[in-house]
């Protein structure tokens, strides 16, 4: 078995939902949902939270995660990308001679997870010979080929170079299905990241999950509260 580290990013200062990573959801901080799921996993060996906030760190520690470092402010901005905090964590672990072979990237903004599904994703990646990463996705109810963008002169144009406005009126069954990455779990290879300076690469396994709710807005938060209150986790 390869060593698997769950890495949970939790920067402070979110704009869409203020302090969403520690906002109470179902009576506990949002980040706790992800930490608890990882601690229940049979395949994850360590759970580390990467945060720039001492307050967030204290909450994560109480929930059972490790917080062996604070993430620098300069890689904890709105425009900071995933690779920055992942490489920062790997560099720290390398200095400690504690590099894991695999990283389970667990986004706290997708709080509701089944530990068994986490374990299945890890098994799927471990059983692959050539994959560079794994990303969780769910099927979109409407193909993205039926979606639009707005031009600089305020006209609708369909996505896809071969599409036209009239073709976009065709039934959804006539378009190929499309999938959205949902943040349930990504599996990353430390060796691949180190060798190629990429986190996903081109041979990414699509790991299908049930429809998954993410927190990007206050409305999303209220929806999740409702789902939890109905016991539909």
Phi and psi in degrees as GROMACS dihedral restraints (atoms count N, CA, C in turn):
[ dihedral_restraints ]
;  ai    aj    ak    al  type     phi  dphi    fc
    3     4     5     6     1   -83.5    20    10
    4     5     6     7     1   148.6    20    10
    6     7     8     9     1   -73.5    20    10
    7     8     9    10     1   132.2    20    10
    9    10    11    12     1  -119.4    20    10
   10    11    12    13     1   124.7    20    10
   12    13    14    15     1  -106.8    20    10
   13    14    15    16     1   125.1    20    10
   15    16    17    18     1   -83.8    20    10
   16    17    18    19     1   123.0    20    10
   18    19    20    21     1  -116.0    20    10
   19    20    21    22     1   117.3    20    10
   21    22    23    24     1  -112.7    20    10
   22    23    24    25     1   112.3    20    10
   24    25    26    27     1   -82.5    20    10
   25    26    27    28     1   134.7    20    10
   27    28    29    30     1  -148.4    20    10
   28    29    30    31     1    71.3    20    10
   30    31    32    33     1   -75.9    20    10
   31    32    33    34     1   155.8    20    10
   33    34    35    36     1   -90.0    20    10
   34    35    36    37     1   172.5    20    10
   36    37    38    39     1    82.0    20    10
   37    38    39    40     1    24.7    20    10
   39    40    41    42     1   -65.5    20    10
   40    41    42    43     1   145.3    20    10
   42    43    44    45     1   -94.8    20    10
   43    44    45    46     1   -43.4    20    10
   45    46    47    48     1   -60.6    20    10
   46    47    48    49     1   -46.4    20    10
   48    49    50    51     1  -130.9    20    10
   49    50    51    52     1   114.5    20    10
   51    52    53    54     1   -58.3    20    10
   52    53    54    55     1   128.0    20    10
   54    55    56    57     1    49.9    20    10
   55    56    57    58     1    43.2    20    10
   57    58    59    60     1   -62.7    20    10
   58    59    60    61     1   -27.4    20    10
   60    61    62    63     1   -71.0    20    10
   61    62    63    64     1   -18.5    20    10
   63    64    65    66     1  -120.4    20    10
   64    65    66    67     1     3.2    20    10
   66    67    68    69     1   -63.3    20    10
   67    68    69    70     1   140.3    20    10
   69    70    71    72     1   -71.0    20    10
   70    71    72    73     1   129.0    20    10
   72    73    74    75     1  -131.4    20    10
   73    74    75    76     1   117.6    20    10
   75    76    77    78     1    61.0    20    10
   76    77    78    79     1    29.7    20    10
   78    79    80    81     1    89.4    20    10
   79    80    81    82     1     2.8    20    10
   81    82    83    84     1  -144.4    20    10
   82    83    84    85     1   156.4    20    10
   84    85    86    87     1   -56.9    20    10
   85    86    87    88     1   143.9    20    10
   87    88    89    90     1   -51.5    20    10
   88    89    90    91     1   -43.5    20    10
   90    91    92    93     1   -62.2    20    10
   91    92    93    94     1   -28.8    20    10
   93    94    95    96     1   -61.9    20    10
   94    95    96    97     1   -33.2    20    10
   96    97    98    99     1   -59.5    20    10
   97    98    99   100     1   -44.2    20    10
   99   100   101   102     1   -71.0    20    10
  100   101   102   103     1   -42.1    20    10
  102   103   104   105     1   -60.5    20    10
  103   104   105   106     1   -46.6    20    10
  105   106   107   108     1   -63.8    20    10
  106   107   108   109     1   -39.3    20    10
  108   109   110   111     1   -63.6    20    10
  109   110   111   112     1   -41.3    20    10
  111   112   113   114     1   -67.7    20    10
  112   113   114   115     1   -38.1    20    10
  114   115   116   117     1   -66.7    20    10
  115   116   117   118     1   -26.3    20    10
  117   118   119   120     1   -84.2    20    10
  118   119   120   121     1   -12.6    20    10
  120   121   122   123     1   -65.6    20    10
  121   122   123   124     1   142.3    20    10
  123   124   125   126     1   -87.5    20    10
  124   125   126   127     1   -11.3    20    10
  126   127   128   129     1  -104.9    20    10
  127   128   129   130     1   -17.5    20    10
  129   130   131   132     1   -90.2    20    10
  130   131   132   133     1   130.7    20    10
  132   133   134   135     1   -94.1    20    10
  133   134   135   136     1   -34.7    20    10
  135   136   137   138     1  -139.9    20    10
  136   137   138   139     1   151.7    20    10
  138   139   140   141     1  -126.5    20    10
  139   140   141   142     1   114.5    20    10
  141   142   143   144     1  -120.0    20    10
  142   143   144   145     1   135.8    20    10
  144   145   146   147     1  -103.5    20    10
  145   146   147   148     1   130.0    20    10
  147   148   149   150     1  -103.7    20    10
  148   149   150   151     1   110.5    20    10
  150   151   152   153     1  -140.3    20    10
  151   152   153   154     1   156.5    20    10
  153   154   155   156     1   -98.3    20    10
  154   155   156   157     1     1.7    20    10
  156   157   158   159     1  -115.5    20    10
  157   158   159   160     1   128.3    20    10
  159   160   161   162     1   -64.8    20    10
  160   161   162   163     1   -35.6    20    10
  162   163   164   165     1   -63.8    20    10
  163   164   165   166     1   -46.7    20    10
  165   166   167   168     1   -61.7    20    10
  166   167   168   169     1   -40.1    20    10
  168   169   170   171     1   -60.5    20    10
  169   170   171   172     1   -43.3    20    10
  171   172   173   174     1   -63.0    20    10
  172   173   174   175     1   -40.3    20    10
  174   175   176   177     1   -65.3    20    10
  175   176   177   178     1   -42.3    20    10
  177   178   179   180     1   -64.8    20    10
  178   179   180   181     1   -42.2    20    10
  180   181   182   183     1   -61.5    20    10
  181   182   183   184     1   -42.9    20    10
  183   184   185   186     1   -64.1    20    10
  184   185   186   187     1   -28.8    20    10
  186   187   188   189     1   -81.4    20    10
  187   188   189   190     1    -8.5    20    10
  189   190   191   192     1   109.6    20    10
  190   191   192   193     1     2.4    20    10
  192   193   194   195     1   -87.3    20    10
  193   194   195   196     1   165.3    20    10
  195   196   197   198     1   -94.8    20    10
  196   197   198   199     1   144.0    20    10
  198   199   200   201     1  -134.6    20    10
  199   200   201   202     1    77.1    20    10
  201   202   203   204     1   -78.4    20    10
  202   203   204   205     1    -5.7    20    10
  204   205   206   207     1  -155.3    20    10
  205   206   207   208     1   162.1    20    10
  207   208   209   210     1  -106.0    20    10
  208   209   210   211     1   136.6    20    10
  210   211   212   213     1   -74.3    20    10
  211   212   213   214     1   135.9    20    10
  213   214   215   216     1   -59.6    20    10
  214   215   216   217     1   145.4    20    10
  216   217   218   219     1   -59.6    20    10
  217   218   219   220     1   -36.7    20    10
  219   220   221   222     1   -66.8    20    10
  220   221   222   223     1   -17.1    20    10
  222   223   224   225     1  -112.9    20    10
  223   224   225   226     1    25.8    20    10
  225   226   227   228     1  -127.0    20    10
  226   227   228   229     1    33.3    20    10
  228   229   230   231     1   -97.3    20    10
  229   230   231   232     1   171.5    20    10
  231   232   233   234     1   -58.0    20    10
  232   233   234   235     1   -35.1    20    10
  234   235   236   237     1   -97.2    20    10
  235   236   237   238     1     9.0    20    10
  237   238   239   240     1   -72.6    20    10
  238   239   240   241     1   140.9    20    10
  240   241   242   243     1  -101.2    20    10
  241   242   243   244     1   169.7    20    10
  243   244   245   246     1   -62.4    20    10
  244   245   246   247     1   -37.2    20    10
  246   247   248   249     1   -60.6    20    10
  247   248   249   250     1   -33.2    20    10
  249   250   251   252     1   -63.2    20    10
  250   251   252   253     1   -48.0    20    10
  252   253   254   255     1   -74.8    20    10
  253   254   255   256     1   -29.8    20    10
  255   256   257   258     1   -68.3    20    10
  256   257   258   259     1   -47.3    20    10
  258   259   260   261     1   -64.1    20    10
  259   260   261   262     1   -38.2    20    10
  261   262   263   264     1   -59.7    20    10
  262   263   264   265     1   -45.5    20    10
  264   265   266   267     1   -64.1    20    10
  265   266   267   268     1   -42.8    20    10
  267   268   269   270     1   -64.7    20    10
  268   269   270   271     1   -39.3    20    10
  270   271   272   273     1   -62.4    20    10
  271   272   273   274     1   -41.3    20    10
  273   274   275   276     1   -62.6    20    10
  274   275   276   277     1   -47.4    20    10
  276   277   278   279     1   -66.0    20    10
  277   278   279   280     1   -33.5    20    10
  279   280   281   282     1   -63.4    20    10
  280   281   282   283     1   -40.4    20    10
  282   283   284   285     1   -64.1    20    10
  283   284   285   286     1   -27.8    20    10
  285   286   287   288     1   -91.6    20    10
  286   287   288   289     1     2.2    20    10
  288   289   290   291     1    57.2    20    10
  289   290   291   292     1    41.7    20    10
  291   292   293   294     1  -128.4    20    10
  292   293   294   295     1    30.2    20    10
  294   295   296   297     1   -65.4    20    10
  295   296   297   298     1   126.5    20    10
  297   298   299   300     1   -81.1    20    10
  298   299   300   301     1   163.8    20    10
  300   301   302   303     1   -83.0    20    10
  301   302   303   304     1   -33.1    20    10
  303   304   305   306     1  -130.7    20    10
  304   305   306   307     1   149.0    20    10
  306   307   308   309     1  -116.7    20    10
  307   308   309   310     1   128.5    20    10
  309   310   311   312     1   -96.5    20    10
  310   311   312   313     1   105.8    20    10
  312   313   314   315     1   -82.3    20    10
  313   314   315   316     1   113.7    20    10
  315   316   317   318     1  -117.4    20    10
  316   317   318   319     1   110.6    20    10
  318   319   320   321     1   -87.1    20    10
  319   320   321   322     1   124.0    20    10
  321   322   323   324     1   -66.1    20    10
  322   323   324   325     1   -18.6    20    10
  324   325   326   327     1   -73.7    20    10
  325   326   327   328     1    -5.6    20    10
  327   328   329   330     1  -114.0    20    10
  328   329   330   331     1    82.2    20    10
  330   331   332   333     1   -78.0    20    10
  331   332   333   334     1   -28.8    20    10
  333   334   335   336     1   -93.7    20    10
  334   335   336   337     1   114.4    20    10
  336   337   338   339     1  -137.5    20    10
  337   338   339   340     1   151.3    20    10
  339   340   341   342     1  -101.3    20    10
  340   341   342   343     1   120.9    20    10
  342   343   344   345     1   -55.8    20    10
  343   344   345   346     1   -31.0    20    10
  345   346   347   348     1   -65.5    20    10
  346   347   348   349     1   -35.1    20    10
  348   349   350   351     1   -71.3    20    10
  349   350   351   352     1   -37.5    20    10
  351   352   353   354     1   -56.6    20    10
  352   353   354   355     1   -48.0    20    10
  354   355   356   357     1   -64.4    20    10
  355   356   357   358     1   -38.7    20    10
  357   358   359   360     1   -63.3    20    10
  358   359   360   361     1   -41.5    20    10
  360   361   362   363     1   -61.0    20    10
  361   362   363   364     1   -43.1    20    10
  363   364   365   366     1   -62.8    20    10
  364   365   366   367     1   -42.9    20    10
  366   367   368   369     1   -61.9    20    10
  367   368   369   370     1   -42.2    20    10
  369   370   371   372     1   -60.0    20    10
  370   371   372   373     1   -44.0    20    10
  372   373   374   375     1   -68.5    20    10
  373   374   375   376     1   -42.1    20    10
  375   376   377   378     1   -62.7    20    10
  376   377   378   379     1   -29.8    20    10
  378   379   380   381     1   -81.1    20    10
  379   380   381   382     1    -7.2    20    10
  381   382   383   384     1   -90.7    20    10
  382   383   384   385     1   140.3    20    10
  384   385   386   387     1   -90.1    20    10
  385   386   387   388     1   -33.4    20    10
  387   388   389   390     1  -115.8    20    10
  388   389   390   391     1    -6.3    20    10
  390   391   392   393     1   -67.0    20    10
  391   392   393   394     1   143.7    20    10
  393   394   395   396     1   -93.7    20    10
  394   395   396   397     1   -21.2    20    10
  396   397   398   399     1  -168.3    20    10
  397   398   399   400     1   174.4    20    10
  399   400   401   402     1  -132.5    20    10
  400   401   402   403     1   138.7    20    10
  402   403   404   405     1  -130.9    20    10
  403   404   405   406     1   135.5    20    10
  405   406   407   408     1   -79.6    20    10
  406   407   408   409     1   139.1    20    10
  408   409   410   411     1  -142.4    20    10
  409   410   411   412     1   159.4    20    10
  411   412   413   414     1  -132.0    20    10
  412   413   414   415     1   154.2    20    10
  414   415   416   417     1   -68.9    20    10
  415   416   417   418     1   135.8    20    10
  417   418   419   420     1   -77.6    20    10
  418   419   420   421     1   139.8    20    10
  420   421   422   423     1   -65.5    20    10
  421   422   423   424     1   -29.0    20    10
  423   424   425   426     1  -126.5    20    10
  424   425   426   427     1   127.2    20    10
  426   427   428   429     1   -56.7    20    10
  427   428   429   430     1   138.0    20    10
  429   430   431   432     1   -65.8    20    10
  430   431   432   433     1   -15.0    20    10
  432   433   434   435     1   -68.4    20    10
  433   434   435   436     1   -13.8    20    10
  435   436   437   438     1   -95.6    20    10
  436   437   438   439     1     5.0    20    10
  438   439   440   441     1   -91.9    20    10
  439   440   441   442     1   170.5    20    10
  441   442   443   444     1  -132.3    20    10
  442   443   444   445     1   161.3    20    10
  444   445   446   447     1  -126.6    20    10
  445   446   447   448     1   167.0    20    10
  447   448   449   450     1  -110.7    20    10
  448   449   450   451     1   129.7    20    10
  450   451   452   453     1   -74.1    20    10
  451   452   453   454     1   171.0    20    10
  453   454   455   456     1   -64.6    20    10
  454   455   456   457     1   -22.8    20    10
  456   457   458   459     1  -102.0    20    10
  457   458   459   460     1    23.7    20    10
  459   460   461   462     1    66.5    20    10
  460   461   462   463     1    41.2    20    10
  462   463   464   465     1  -116.8    20    10
  463   464   465   466     1   148.2    20    10
  465   466   467   468     1   -76.8    20    10
  466   467   468   469     1   133.7    20    10
  468   469   470   471     1  -132.7    20    10
  469   470   471   472     1   141.2    20    10
  471   472   473   474     1   -74.8    20    10
  472   473   474   475     1   152.1    20    10
  474   475   476   477     1   -71.4    20    10
  475   476   477   478     1   145.6    20    10
  477   478   479   480     1    98.4    20    10
  478   479   480   481     1   122.9    20    10
  480   481   482   483     1   -61.2    20    10
  481   482   483   484     1   -28.5    20    10
  483   484   485   486     1   -92.0    20    10
  484   485   486   487     1    -4.7    20    10
  486   487   488   489     1   -82.8    20    10
  487   488   489   490     1   153.5    20    10
  489   490   491   492     1  -129.7    20    10
  490   491   492   493     1   167.5    20    10
  492   493   494   495     1   -58.7    20    10
  493   494   495   496     1   -36.5    20    10
  495   496   497   498     1   -75.9    20    10
  496   497   498   499     1   -37.6    20    10
  498   499   500   501     1   -61.8    20    10
  499   500   501   502     1   -32.1    20    10
  501   502   503   504     1   -66.5    20    10
  502   503   504   505     1   -12.5    20    10
  504   505   506   507     1   -85.1    20    10
  505   506   507   508     1    -7.1    20    10
  507   508   509   510     1   -63.6    20    10
  508   509   510   511     1   156.9    20    10
  510   511   512   513     1   -61.4    20    10
  511   512   513   514     1   149.1    20    10
  513   514   515   516     1   -59.9    20    10
  514   515   516   517     1   -26.7    20    10
  516   517   518   519     1   -66.4    20    10
  517   518   519   520     1   -17.1    20    10
  519   520   521   522     1   -85.1    20    10
  520   521   522   523     1    -4.2    20    10
  522   523   524   525     1  -106.6    20    10
  523   524   525   526     1   150.5    20    10
  525   526   527   528     1   -66.1    20    10
  526   527   528   529     1   144.8    20    10
  528   529   530   531     1   -65.8    20    10
  529   530   531   532     1   147.7    20    10
  531   532   533   534     1  -127.0    20    10
  532   533   534   535     1   160.7    20    10
  534   535   536   537     1  -132.9    20    10
  535   536   537   538     1   149.0    20    10
  537   538   539   540     1  -117.2    20    10
  538   539   540   541     1   134.3    20    10
  540   541   542   543     1   -66.7    20    10
  541   542   543   544     1   132.4    20    10
  543   544   545   546     1  -118.5    20    10
  544   545   546   547     1     1.7    20    10
  546   547   548   549     1    77.3    20    10
  547   548   549   550     1     6.5    20    10
  549   550   551   552     1   -61.1    20    10
  550   551   552   553     1   -51.0    20    10
  552   553   554   555     1  -165.0    20    10
  553   554   555   556     1   138.3    20    10
  555   556   557   558     1  -118.1    20    10
  556   557   558   559     1   141.0    20    10
  558   559   560   561     1  -111.5    20    10
  559   560   561   562     1   126.0    20    10
  561   562   563   564     1  -121.7    20    10
  562   563   564   565     1   147.2    20    10
  564   565   566   567     1   -99.0    20    10
  565   566   567   568     1   120.8    20    10
  567   568   569   570     1   -58.6    20    10
  568   569   570   571     1   -42.1    20    10
  570   571   572   573     1   -62.1    20    10
  571   572   573   574     1   -42.9    20    10
  573   574   575   576     1   -65.6    20    10
  574   575   576   577     1   -43.7    20    10
  576   577   578   579     1   -60.5    20    10
  577   578   579   580     1   -44.7    20    10
  579   580   581   582     1   -65.1    20    10
  580   581   582   583     1   -40.4    20    10
  582   583   584   585     1   -78.6    20    10
  583   584   585   586     1   -32.4    20    10
  585   586   587   588     1  -119.1    20    10
  586   587   588   589     1    -3.7    20    10
  588   589   590   591     1    57.2    20    10
  589   590   591   592     1    35.4    20    10
  591   592   593   594     1  -132.1    20    10
  592   593   594   595     1   156.1    20    10
  594   595   596   597     1  -103.6    20    10
  595   596   597   598     1   -24.5    20    10
  597   598   599   600     1  -115.2    20    10
  598   599   600   601     1   -43.4    20    10
  600   601   602   603     1    74.2    20    10
  601   602   603   604     1  -162.6    20    10
  603   604   605   606     1  -105.7    20    10
  604   605   606   607     1   -14.4    20    10
  606   607   608   609     1  -108.5    20    10
  607   608   609   610     1    74.5    20    10
  609   610   611   612     1  -101.2    20    10
  610   611   612   613     1   124.6    20    10
  612   613   614   615     1   -75.1    20    10
  613   614   615   616     1   127.1    20    10
  615   616   617   618     1   -82.1    20    10
  616   617   618   619     1   119.9    20    10
  618   619   620   621     1  -107.0    20    10
  619   620   621   622     1   111.6    20    10
  621   622   623   624     1   -76.8    20    10
  622   623   624   625     1   131.1    20    10
  624   625   626   627     1  -125.2    20    10
  625   626   627   628     1   167.0    20    10
  627   628   629   630     1   -62.1    20    10
  628   629   630   631     1   164.7    20    10
  630   631   632   633     1   -50.9    20    10
  631   632   633   634     1   129.2    20    10
  633   634   635   636     1  -122.3    20    10
  634   635   636   637     1   133.0    20    10
  636   637   638   639     1   -92.8    20    10
  637   638   639   640     1   131.1    20    10
  639   640   641   642     1  -114.4    20    10
  640   641   642   643     1   156.1    20    10
  642   643   644   645     1  -103.6    20    10
  643   644   645   646     1   107.1    20    10
  645   646   647   648     1  -121.6    20    10
  646   647   648   649     1   -24.1    20    10
  648   649   650   651     1  -135.6    20    10
  649   650   651   652     1   168.2    20    10
  651   652   653   654     1   -61.3    20    10
  652   653   654   655     1   -34.2    20    10
  654   655   656   657     1   -64.5    20    10
  655   656   657   658     1   -39.9    20    10
  657   658   659   660     1   -60.5    20    10
  658   659   660   661     1   -41.8    20    10
  660   661   662   663     1   -62.7    20    10
  661   662   663   664     1   -44.6    20    10
  663   664   665   666     1   -64.4    20    10
  664   665   666   667     1   -36.6    20    10
  666   667   668   669     1   -62.8    20    10
  667   668   669   670     1   -44.3    20    10
  669   670   671   672     1   -64.9    20    10
  670   671   672   673     1   -40.5    20    10
  672   673   674   675     1   -56.9    20    10
  673   674   675   676     1   -42.8    20    10
  675   676   677   678     1   -64.9    20    10
  676   677   678   679     1   -45.8    20    10
  678   679   680   681     1   -59.7    20    10
  679   680   681   682     1   -44.4    20    10
  681   682   683   684     1   -65.2    20    10
  682   683   684   685     1   -40.1    20    10
  684   685   686   687     1   -63.6    20    10
  685   686   687   688     1   -27.3    20    10
  687   688   689   690     1   -88.7    20    10
  688   689   690   691     1    -1.5    20    10
  690   691   692   693     1    69.9    20    10
  691   692   693   694     1    32.3    20    10
  693   694   695   696     1  -100.0    20    10
  694   695   696   697     1    24.8    20    10
